[in-house]
Structure formats: C-alpha cells, structure tokens
Amino acid sequence: MEPSHKPSTTGEYLLERVAGLEPIMQALVDHRVPMDALLKHVRKMYAMAALDIERGNACRASVRIGMHRNSLRHIVGRRKERHAGN
C-alpha cells in the first residue's frame, strides 16, 4: 500500500480542504448562480483578505497572493483601504 499523500505546503493542504465546500457548491448550482459571478465574488473576497492581513498595504497584499498591485486594486475597486490612518 502507498503511503498517503502529504501536502508539501500549507497552501496545498488548505486547497485540499476545499473539498469540504461541496454542499455549498451544490447549493450554488441548484440556485443557478453563474460561475462568472461566483468567481468574481471569490476573487474579491480573497483580495480583500490579503489587504486585511497586510493592513491595507496593496503592494504587500499583491505579493502575498501573487498578483500585480494594479490587478488587486481593480478587483477590490478603487477605494481607500479600510486601514487608512492606522
């Protein structure tokens, strides 16, 4: 018997955990949520989480998630970061 696959990074481990979202995905499909709309929403949530972790610093947030700073700003909209002034 082969040993079970152990993810080499925390990111890989977390991606494997996405399988736990199957009931949510089923509900989204049942309610006919367009995939483009879902992906746009998830992309924005992910970018906003990176901005939160980096306390509004778009440069560091973009490096953290592997995208250009301008792309990150486009996804979240051209707004003042929540942490301005902190």
Protein Blocks (a to p, Z undefined) as FASTA:
>chain_A
ZZddddfbfklmmmmmmmmmmmmmmmmmmnopafklmmmmmmmmmmmmmmmmnnopaklm
mmmnopafklmmmmnopaddfkgoZZ
